[in-house]
Amino acid sequence: MRPIADVAADLGLGPNTIIPYGHYKAKIPLEAIKEGGHRGKLIVVTGITPTPAGEGKTTITVGMTQGFGRLGKNVVATLREPSLGPIFGIKGGGSGGGKALVEPDDEVNIHFTGDAHAVASAHNLLGALTDNVAQRGQISGFGATGITWRRVMDVEDRALRSIVTGIGGSANAPMRESGFDIVAASEIMAILALCTGLENLRERLSRIVVGFTESGQPVTADDVNAVGSMMSLLRYAIQPNIVQTTEGQAVIIHAGPFGNIAHGCSSVLGDKVALSYADYVLTEAGFGADLGFEKFMHIKARFSGLEPSGAVIVASVRALKSHGGVRRNELETPNEDAVRKGMENLVHLIGVIKGFGLPVVVAMNKFPTDTADELAIVKHGCQEASAFAAVECRVFTEGGAGGVDLAEAVMAATKGEDPKITYIYPEDASIQDKVLSLAKTVYNARDVAWAPAARRQLRIYEEHGWGNLPVCMAKTHLSISHNPRLKGRPSDYTFEVSDVRASVGAGFIYPIAGNIMTMPGLPGSPRSLDVDDKGNILGL
């Protein structure tokens, strides 16, 4: 690895600008953002609907960054911070793979610069202050039963999904039912990713709703006098972090909001820093294009001036075969019919991206078992779907050399003036109309069915003036529908909304379709890490 000061210097960030955390990572003060000056081209990287086969979105993003570097371009990747929960669960590390890694990958994945811990501390402090206000009766009509704010931790623990707190008498009150979410699901994490500076952070934190009075009036973080204390815990977490790829290009990693109940994208501030110095910024959106990309456009880009110049959608033959009905243990067996069937998902999502007015480049993550005929089917299908290009990528085995073709295709696709963006729904549309537009255009549904409880809750939100906020759909990432068992491109079905909740501080309403788990549980065989006699992490 190169000293982080050298990596930052290549961007134009001097040694007195960054705040080093050891030799290979650093924080970037917000003063480094150049408003109104140089602005590079922003490329959003998304993927097909995820499958157990894996698509390799982060690996492709890192390898493409290295490809741009080999072409002599000033480039930065902006990524979310990995969550500790999946690292000790099924997923493992979230920093790429093979020869396309973010370094130091052990530190990026484990603790990093402490941002996630700062978010957890701020979140749980707000919970403690809220309980204290309710227990002491300091807000008229606000008691334990009116609290909606849950606690968070960064370990997958199903035993904490539903709990009772305050057991043991009046000294431990208030007693109430509650639960824990994972830190990535914290509204404060979503706020950190969307805020544009310290004052905007303060404003958003003050709007967080922690509960309701008996008369139905919202109680906010400002009402329980928590905002200043939370700011003190987040004052360094708001600063983006800079690290590097395996080949020494800059990577900015900042914030890690959940991709279901939040927007699943890295921070606005990280992108703004990168765009101030780089010619190309590759920013990754979580999960598939029906979730991360759509939310990137309607929640992040639309309200922050971060409209992209183009998009890359990542797919693999293995994943397409999975969408075509092939079992996981048979994915290495050639199956052209399954590839053709699975292409329905990729073709649909290419159309979704193009519907925003963006040029689309398909990154085909090459696996050793892919056949020439299977790859030809993918390329032909992408051509018929009017993708700008479909490029084979070998970044896992070749590093930047395997990403040069993709980088060249992206440069060609985004050459010249930026496209005019067209959004799926107007800002002032009702929540129901926004959901209907998304259901028909993105989820390929016929109509939407709202549960009676969801309709009642929506009316309450509208009475509080929240009816025109953006929609952040909470649904499964395993299908473009609300049903994880429906693979490929389901059609002619009713999209079912079971509940609706508000993240007023983050600035969006999230309707819930299906059962969304905000505290995952550990698998039967959790990932086991260890440390060797020199202190190096093993098994990541």
ROMI-102860 format. One record per residue (C-alpha): z, y, x negated. Coordinates in steps of 0.25 Angstrom, whole numbers, padded with zeros to 4 digits, always signed. Layout:
ZYX/...
***
This chain:
+0000+0000+0000/-0003+0014-0004/+0009+0024-0004/+0009+0031+0009/+0008+0045+0003/-0006+0041-0002/-0010+0036+0011/-0005+0048+0018/-0012+0057+0007/-0026+0051+0010/-0024+0057+0024/-0020+0070+0019/-0005+0068+0021/+0002+0073+0009/+0015+0067+0003/+0023+0078+0008/+0018+0076+0023/+0022+0061+0025/+0036+0056+0026/+0036+0043+0018/+0044+0031+0022/+0043+0023+0009/+0030+0021+0002/+0021+0016+0012/+0024+0023+0026/+0027+0037+0030/+0028+0047+0042/+0019+0058+0044/+0026+0071+0050/+0019+0077+0062/+0016+0090+0054/+0005+0082+0048/-0003+0082+0061/-0015+0092+0060/-0017+0097+0074/-0031+0103+0076/-0036+0099+0062/-0044+0087+0057/-0045+0075+0067/-0050+0062+0064/-0057+0052+0073/-0047+0044+0081/-0051+0029+0084/-0043+0021+0094/-0042+0006+0091/-0039-0003+0103/-0042-0017+0106/-0046-0027+0117/-0035-0033+0126/-0026-0040+0116/-0025-0055+0115/-0017-0066+0108/-0029-0067+0098/-0026-0053+0093/-0036-0042+0091/-0031-0035+0078/-0031-0021+0083/-0022-0015+0072/-0028-0024+0061/-0042-0018+0065/-0036-0004+0066/-0031-0005+0052/-0043-0012+0046/-0052-0001+0052/-0043+0009+0046/-0046+0002+0032/-0061+0002+0035/-0061+0017+0038/-0054+0018+0024/-0064+0010+0017/-0075+0019+0023/-0067+0031+0016/-0062+0037+0029/-0049+0044+0031/-0043+0035+0042/-0029+0032+0048/-0025+0021+0058/-0014+0025+0068/-0006+0013+0074/+0006+0010+0082/+0019+0006+0075/+0021-0009+0077/+0033-0013+0086/+0043-0022+0080/+0044-0031+0093/+0030-0038+0091/+0032-0039+0076/+0043-0049+0078/+0037-0054+0091/+0022-0060+0092/+0014-0049+0086/+0019-0047+0072/+0015-0034+0064/+0007-0023+0070/+0000-0018+0057/-0013-0025+0057/-0016-0037+0049/-0023-0044+0037/-0029-0033+0028/-0028-0022+0039/-0014-0019+0039/-0005-0007+0040/+0004-0006+0028/+0016-0008+0026/+0015-0017+0037/+0029-0023+0036/+0035-0009+0037/+0025-0004+0048/+0029-0016+0057/+0044-0016+0054/+0052-0003+0056/+0041+0006+0050/+0046+0020+0049/+0056+0018+0061/+0048+0024+0072/+0050+0013+0082/+0065+0013+0079/+0066+0028+0081/+0059+0026+0095/+0069+0015+0099/+0081+0023+0095/+0076+0035+0103/+0073+0026+0115/+0086+0020+0115/+0093+0033+0112/+0087+0038+0125/+0092+0025+0132/+0106+0028+0127/+0106+0042+0131/+0100+0039+0145/+0111+0028+0147/+0122+0038+0143/+0117+0049+0153/+0117+0039+0164/+0130+0033+0161/+0137+0047+0160/+0130+0052+0173/+0124+0064+0166/+0111+0065+0174/+0114+0065+0189/+0109+0053+0196/+0105+0046+0183/+0112+0033+0181/+0110+0019+0174/+0101+0014+0185/+0091+0026+0183/+0089+0023+0168/+0075+0018+0165/+0075+0019+0150/+0076+0006+0142/+0080+0003+0128/+0070-0002+0117/+0070-0010+0104/+0059-0015+0095/+0062-0030+0096/+0055-0039+0107/+0068-0044+0115/+0065-0049+0129/+0081-0050+0131/+0081-0035+0132/+0070-0033+0142/+0080-0032+0153/+0095-0029+0150/+0107-0023+0157/+0114-0012+0149/+0128-0006+0150/+0136-0019+0153/+0151-0018+0150/+0157-0007+0158/+0156+0008+0160/+0157+0011+0145/+0144+0004+0143/+0137+0010+0155/+0127+0012+0161/+0124-0002+0165/+0110-0004+0169/+0098-0014+0168/+0088-0010+0156/+0080-0016+0145/+0073-0015+0132/+0059-0012+0128/+0052-0013+0115/+0052+0000+0107/+0036+0001+0108/+0038+0002+0123/+0048+0014+0122/+0043+0027+0128/+0047+0034+0116/+0038+0026+0108/+0026+0030+0117/+0031+0045+0116/+0031+0044+0101/+0017+0039+0101/+0012+0050+0111/+0020+0062+0106/+0013+0073+0099/+0025+0079+0091/+0040+0081+0091/+0040+0090+0103/+0031+0082+0111/+0040+0070+0107/+0052+0078+0113/+0044+0081+0126/+0040+0067+0128/+0054+0061+0125/+0060+0071+0135/+0052+0066+0146/+0056+0051+0145/+0061+0046+0158/+0074+0038+0156/+0077+0035+0170/+0079+0041+0184/+0090+0048+0192/+0094+0042+0206/+0085+0052+0212/+0073+0048+0204/+0072+0059+0194/+0068+0055+0180/+0078+0056+0169/+0072+0059+0155/+0076+0058+0141/+0078+0074+0141/+0088+0072+0152/+0096+0063+0144/+0096+0072+0132/+0089+0062+0123/+0077+0069+0118/+0082+0076+0106/+0089+0063+0101/+0077+0055+0103/+0069+0066+0095/+0078+0064+0083/+0075+0049+0083/+0060+0051+0084/+0058+0063+0074/+0052+0054+0063/+0046+0043+0072/+0037+0054+0078/+0030+0055+0064/+0018+0045+0062/+0019+0035+0051/+0008+0032+0040/+0006+0019+0033/-0007+0013+0028/-0017+0001+0030/-0018-0010+0020/-0030-0002+0013/-0022+0011+0013/-0027+0019+0025/-0017+0027+0033/-0011+0021+0046/-0002+0030+0055/+0008+0021+0063/+0016+0028+0073/+0023+0024+0087/+0021+0011+0094/+0021+0012+0109/+0019+0000+0117/+0005-0003+0122/+0009-0007+0136/+0019+0003+0142/+0015+0014+0132/+0001+0018+0126/+0002+0009+0114/-0004+0019+0103/+0001+0025+0091/+0005+0039+0091/-0002+0052+0094/+0005+0058+0082/+0000+0047+0072/-0015+0049+0077/-0014+0064+0076/-0009+0063+0061/-0020+0053+0058/-0031+0062+0065/-0026+0074+0057/-0030+0067+0044/-0039+0055+0046/-0054+0054+0049/-0052+0042+0058/-0039+0038+0065/-0038+0023+0070/-0028+0023+0081/-0024+0010+0088/-0021+0008+0103/-0012-0003+0107/-0016-0016+0114/-0030-0016+0121/-0039-0005+0125/-0034-0006+0139/-0020-0002+0134/-0019+0005+0121/-0033+0011+0121/-0032+0016+0135/-0018+0022+0133/-0023+0028+0120/-0033+0036+0127/-0026+0040+0140/-0012+0042+0134/-0013+0045+0119/-0027+0051+0117/-0028+0059+0130/-0016+0067+0128/-0015+0069+0113/-0029+0073+0109/-0031+0060+0102/-0044+0055+0109/-0051+0045+0100/-0065+0045+0094/-0067+0030+0097/-0061+0017+0099/-0060+0003+0092/-0057-0009+0100/-0053-0022+0093/-0057-0036+0097/-0058-0049+0091/-0066-0062+0095/-0053-0069+0096/-0047-0059+0106/-0060-0059+0114/-0059-0074+0115/-0045-0073+0120/-0050-0064+0131/-0060-0074+0134/-0050-0085+0137/-0048-0092+0124/-0035-0097+0120/-0028-0092+0108/-0029-0105+0100/-0044-0105+0103/-0048-0091+0098/-0053-0096+0085/-0063-0105+0092/-0077-0098+0094/-0079-0095+0109/-0090-0085+0112/-0088-0086+0127/-0074-0082+0126/-0078-0070+0117/-0088-0066+0128/-0077-0067+0138/-0067-0059+0130/-0077-0048+0127/-0075-0043+0142/-0062-0037+0137/-0068-0030+0125/-0080-0025+0133/-0071-0019+0144/-0062-0012+0134/-0074-0007+0126/-0078-0001+0140/-0064+0005+0142/-0064+0012+0128/-0078+0017+0130/-0074+0022+0144/-0066+0033+0137/-0078+0037+0129/-0075+0031+0116/-0084+0023+0106/-0079+0009+0104/-0079+0001+0092/-0075-0014+0093/-0068-0020+0081/-0070-0035+0081/-0058-0040+0073/-0064-0052+0066/-0057-0065+0065/-0062-0077+0056/-0065-0086+0068/-0074-0076+0075/-0088-0081+0076/-0101-0073+0074/-0105-0076+0088/-0092-0072+0094/-0092-0059+0086/-0107-0056+0091/-0102-0058+0105/-0092-0047+0103/-0101-0037+0097/-0112-0039+0107/-0101-0037+0118/-0096-0024+0112/-0111-0019+0110/-0113-0022+0125/-0100-0014+0128/-0105-0002+0121/-0095-0003+0110/-0100+0006+0098/-0098-0006+0089/-0091-0020+0087/-0087-0022+0073/-0081-0034+0066/-0068-0031+0058/-0062-0040+0047/-0051-0030+0044/-0040-0041+0044/-0047-0049+0032/-0054-0038+0026/-0046-0025+0028/-0054-0012+0028/-0067-0019+0024/-0066-0026+0037/-0065-0013+0045/-0076-0005+0039/-0086-0009+0049/-0077-0005+0060/-0073+0008+0054/-0088+0012+0052/-0091+0008+0067/-0079+0017+0071/-0084+0029+0063/-0098+0027+0069/-0093+0026+0083/-0084+0039+0082/-0094+0047+0074/-0097+0061+0079/-0090+0068+0091/-0078+0061+0098/-0081+0055+0112/-0077+0062+0124/-0065+0054+0130/-0065+0050+0145/-0052+0045+0151/-0051+0035+0162/-0042+0043+0171/-0039+0058+0172/-0026+0063+0167/-0021+0068+0181/-0025+0055+0188/-0013+0048+0195/-0006+0036+0189/-0013+0027+0199/-0027+0032+0197/-0025+0031+0182/-0020+0017+0183/-0032+0014+0192/-0042+0020+0182/-0036+0012+0171/-0036-0001+0179/-0050+0000+0183/-0056+0005+0169/-0047-0001+0159/-0041-0014+0166/-0053-0017+0173/-0045-0019+0186/-0050-0017+0201/-0038-0009+0206/-0023-0007+0203/-0011-0012+0211/+0002-0004+0210/+0015-0011+0213/+0023-0003+0224/+0034+0000+0214/+0024+0005+0204/+0018+0015+0215/+0032+0019+0218/+0036+0022+0204/+0022+0029+0202/+0026+0039+0213/+0039+0042+0207/+0032+0045+0194/+0022+0054+0201/+0034+0062+0207/+0039+0065+0194/+0026+0070+0189/+0022+0059+0180/+0010+0054+0189/-0001+0060+0180/+0004+0054+0166/-0006+0044+0159/-0005+0030+0162/+0000+0020+0152/-0003+0006+0158/+0007-0004+0155/+0000-0018+0156/-0003-0030+0148/-0010-0029+0135/-0016-0043+0137/-0026-0039+0147/-0034-0027+0152/-0027-0030+0166/-0012-0031+0169/-0013-0046+0168/-0012-0052+0154/-0019-0065+0158/-0032-0057+0162/-0040-0057+0149/-0053-0051+0146/-0058-0041+0156/-0051-0044+0170/-0057-0037+0182/-0056-0036+0197/-0041-0036+0197/-0030-0027+0202/-0022-0020+0191/-0007-0021+0195/+0003-0010+0192/+0017-0016+0193/+0025-0004+0189/+0024+0010+0183/+0033+0018+0173/+0033+0031+0166/+0034+0035+0152/+0035+0050+0154/+0039+0054+0140/+0027+0046+0134/+0018+0052+0146/+0013+0041+0153/+0015+0032+0166/+0014+0017+0163/+0010+0008+0175/+0014-0006+0172/+0004-0017+0176/+0010-0031+0174/+0022-0035+0166/+0024-0026+0154/+0035-0031+0144/+0041-0019+0136/+0050-0028+0128/+0043-0040+0123/+0050-0053+0120/+0049-0061+0107/+0039-0073+0107/+0044-0088+0105/+0041-0086+0090/+0044-0072+0086/+0038-0067+0073/+0047-0069+0061/+0047-0059+0050/+0055-0060+0037/+0057-0053+0023/+0054-0059+0009/+0063-0057-0003/+0056-0044-0006/+0058-0038+0008/+0044-0040+0013/+0042-0044+0028/+0036-0057+0030/+0029-0062+0043/+0024-0049+0048/
***
